């Protein structure tokens, strides 16, 4: 369990709060808007109404004590930038800030952000890869070349073991798990028999996975 300071409770910030709550983390939520704060009271550990560009207000929150500080402010880049800078000045351990454009990401990184959340750009890339491929179910980008992808099991592999096919050596792909009926089995060995149905979770280079699974 981690402790989060979440600043900005618009739609994006609220969704982050919901996900963190489901994972059992502690969340201090902050927004200037009283209605937004009231809307998340049932899914956060604590909440404050306040101006995150006010150094004294932020200092009173004890930003050093949080594992992660997320600046999810949208529609007011000046406030986002000032908040990001103040958090780092006050000794925040990890500052993650939302950007809506490339130029915003650059300024945020220069002024204290350790990492950038770029939901529109990240979702756009995910959608392009997901729907631009014929059989891809889901994917997680690891870097420019590698990803974890969820793909339908190949009928030609059905009944054979991982060792028989020698997936890693032949295709340069690591099999991480087998997903069937909503359940994932990650206990994969060379003796694991591949199913005729369900999905495979695989790790490797984009080009290797696409070539192997005809994406």
C-alpha positions as CSV (number, residue, x, y, z in Angstrom):
1,X,0.0,0.0,0.0
2,X,1.2,3.5,-0.9
3,X,0.2,7.0,0.1
4,X,-0.8,9.4,-2.6
5,X,-1.4,13.1,-2.7
6,X,-3.8,13.7,-5.6
7,X,-4.3,17.3,-6.7
8,X,-7.0,18.0,-9.2
9,X,-10.4,16.2,-9.1
10,X,-11.8,16.7,-12.5
11,X,-12.9,13.6,-14.5
12,X,-9.3,12.4,-14.9
13,X,-8.4,13.0,-11.3
14,X,-11.6,11.3,-10.1
15,X,-10.9,8.2,-12.2
16,X,-7.4,8.0,-10.7
17,X,-8.9,8.2,-7.2
18,X,-11.3,5.4,-8.0
19,X,-8.5,3.1,-9.3
20,X,-6.2,3.9,-6.4
21,X,-9.1,3.2,-4.0
22,X,-9.8,-0.2,-5.6
23,X,-6.2,-1.1,-5.1
24,X,-6.3,-0.2,-1.4
25,X,-4.0,2.8,-1.4
26,X,-4.2,5.8,0.9
27,X,-5.3,9.0,-0.9
28,X,-5.2,12.6,0.2
29,X,-7.3,14.5,-2.4
30,X,-7.1,18.2,-3.1
31,X,-9.2,20.6,-5.2
32,X,-10.3,24.2,-5.1
33,X,-13.8,23.2,-5.9
34,X,-15.9,22.1,-2.9
35,X,-18.3,20.0,-5.0
36,X,-15.5,18.0,-6.5
37,X,-14.0,17.3,-3.1
38,X,-17.4,16.2,-1.7
39,X,-17.9,13.9,-4.7
40,X,-14.8,11.8,-3.8
41,X,-15.1,11.7,0.0
42,X,-16.3,8.1,-0.2
43,X,-13.3,6.9,-2.2
44,X,-10.4,8.7,-0.6
45,X,-8.8,8.6,2.8
46,X,-8.9,12.3,3.3
47,X,-9.7,15.4,1.3
48,X,-9.0,19.1,1.5
49,X,-10.4,22.2,-0.3
50,X,-7.6,24.5,-1.1
51,X,-5.3,26.3,-3.6
52,X,-2.4,24.1,-4.6
53,X,-0.4,27.1,-5.9
54,X,-0.3,28.4,-2.3
55,X,3.0,27.2,-0.8
56,X,1.8,27.4,2.8
57,X,-1.2,25.3,2.0
58,X,0.9,22.6,0.3
59,X,3.5,22.7,3.1
60,X,0.7,22.1,5.7
61,X,-0.2,18.9,3.8
62,X,3.2,17.4,4.5
63,X,4.1,16.6,0.9
64,X,7.3,14.9,2.0
65,X,5.3,12.1,3.6
66,X,3.5,10.9,0.4
67,X,5.0,8.2,-1.7
68,X,3.6,9.8,-4.9
69,X,2.2,13.2,-5.6
70,X,0.0,13.4,-8.7
71,X,-0.9,16.7,-10.3
72,X,-4.1,16.0,-12.3
73,X,-5.1,19.6,-12.9
74,X,-6.7,20.1,-16.3
75,X,-7.6,23.3,-18.1
76,X,-5.3,25.5,-16.1
77,X,-1.7,24.9,-17.1
78,X,-0.3,27.8,-15.1
79,X,-1.7,26.3,-11.8
80,X,-0.4,22.8,-12.8
81,X,3.1,24.2,-13.5
82,X,3.2,26.2,-10.2
83,X,1.9,23.3,-8.2
84,X,4.4,20.9,-9.8
85,X,7.3,23.3,-9.0
86,X,6.2,23.9,-5.4
87,X,5.8,20.2,-4.7
88,X,9.4,19.5,-5.8
89,X,10.7,22.6,-3.8
90,X,8.9,21.3,-0.7
91,X,10.6,17.9,-1.0
92,X,8.0,15.7,-2.6
93,X,9.5,12.2,-3.3
94,X,7.9,11.6,-6.7
95,X,5.9,14.2,-8.7
96,X,3.8,12.9,-11.6
97,X,2.1,15.7,-13.6
98,X,-0.6,15.7,-16.3
99,X,0.2,17.2,-19.7
100,X,-2.3,17.9,-22.5
101,X,0.3,18.9,-25.1
102,X,4.0,18.2,-25.9
103,X,5.1,21.7,-24.9
104,X,3.4,21.3,-21.5
105,X,5.2,18.1,-20.9
106,X,8.5,19.8,-21.6
107,X,7.8,22.7,-19.2
108,X,6.6,20.3,-16.5
109,X,9.7,18.2,-16.7
110,X,11.9,21.3,-16.5
111,X,10.1,22.6,-13.4
112,X,10.0,19.6,-11.1
113,X,7.9,16.8,-12.6
114,X,9.6,13.4,-12.3
115,X,7.2,11.8,-14.7
116,X,4.4,12.9,-17.1
117,X,0.9,11.6,-17.5
118,X,-0.3,12.3,-21.0
119,X,-3.7,10.6,-21.2
120,X,-4.9,11.9,-24.6
121,X,-1.6,11.0,-26.3
122,X,-1.2,7.7,-24.5
123,X,-4.8,6.6,-25.2
124,X,-4.5,7.7,-28.8
125,X,-1.5,5.5,-29.3
126,X,-3.2,2.6,-27.5
127,X,-6.3,2.9,-29.7
128,X,-4.2,3.1,-32.9
129,X,-2.3,0.0,-32.1
130,X,-5.3,-1.9,-30.6
131,X,-7.7,-1.2,-33.5
132,X,-5.1,-1.0,-36.2
133,X,-4.3,-4.7,-35.6
134,X,-6.6,-7.5,-36.7
135,X,-6.3,-9.8,-33.6
136,X,-4.8,-7.8,-30.8
137,X,-6.9,-7.7,-27.6
138,X,-4.9,-5.4,-25.4
139,X,-1.3,-4.3,-24.9
140,X,1.0,-2.5,-22.5
141,X,3.9,-0.5,-24.0
142,X,7.2,-1.0,-22.2
143,X,9.4,1.2,-24.5
144,X,9.6,2.2,-28.1
145,X,10.3,-1.4,-29.2
146,X,8.8,-3.8,-26.6
147,X,5.4,-4.5,-25.2
148,X,3.2,-7.0,-23.4
149,X,0.3,-8.0,-25.6
150,X,-2.8,-10.0,-25.2
151,X,-3.5,-12.1,-28.3
152,X,-5.9,-14.9,-29.2
153,X,-4.4,-18.4,-28.8
154,X,-3.2,-19.9,-32.1
155,X,-5.1,-22.9,-33.3
156,X,-1.9,-24.3,-34.8
157,X,-0.3,-24.4,-31.3
158,X,-3.3,-26.1,-29.6
159,X,-2.3,-29.3,-27.7
160,X,1.4,-28.6,-27.9
161,X,3.6,-27.6,-25.0
162,X,5.6,-24.4,-24.7
163,X,8.8,-26.6,-24.9
164,X,7.6,-28.3,-28.1
165,X,7.1,-25.0,-29.9
166,X,10.2,-23.4,-28.3
167,X,8.5,-20.0,-28.4
168,X,11.4,-18.0,-27.0
169,X,14.1,-19.4,-29.2
170,X,12.0,-19.7,-32.4
171,X,10.1,-16.4,-32.2
172,X,12.0,-14.3,-29.6
173,X,8.8,-14.1,-27.5
174,X,8.2,-14.8,-23.8
175,X,4.9,-16.4,-22.8
176,X,3.8,-14.7,-19.5
177,X,0.4,-16.2,-19.0
178,X,-2.7,-17.9,-20.4
179,X,-6.1,-16.2,-20.0
180,X,-9.3,-18.2,-20.1
181,X,-12.8,-17.2,-18.9
182,X,-11.4,-14.1,-17.2
183,X,-8.7,-16.0,-15.2
184,X,-5.0,-15.7,-15.9
185,X,-2.6,-18.6,-15.3
186,X,0.9,-17.3,-14.9
187,X,2.5,-20.6,-13.9
188,X,4.0,-21.2,-17.3
189,X,6.7,-23.8,-17.8
190,X,8.1,-25.8,-20.8
191,X,5.5,-28.5,-20.0
192,X,2.5,-26.1,-20.2
193,X,0.1,-27.3,-22.8
194,X,-1.3,-24.5,-25.0
195,X,-5.1,-24.2,-25.4
196,X,-7.2,-24.0,-28.5
197,X,-9.1,-21.1,-27.1
198,X,-8.5,-18.2,-24.7
199,X,-5.8,-15.6,-24.9
200,X,-2.0,-15.6,-24.5
201,X,-0.1,-12.8,-22.7
202,X,3.2,-12.4,-24.5
203,X,6.3,-10.2,-24.1
204,X,8.6,-9.2,-26.8
205,X,9.4,-6.8,-29.6
206,X,6.4,-5.4,-31.5
207,X,7.7,-6.7,-34.8
208,X,8.2,-10.2,-33.4
209,X,4.8,-10.4,-31.9
210,X,3.1,-9.0,-34.9
211,X,4.9,-11.4,-37.2
212,X,4.2,-14.4,-35.0
213,X,0.5,-13.7,-34.4
214,X,-0.3,-12.1,-37.8
215,X,-1.3,-8.8,-36.3
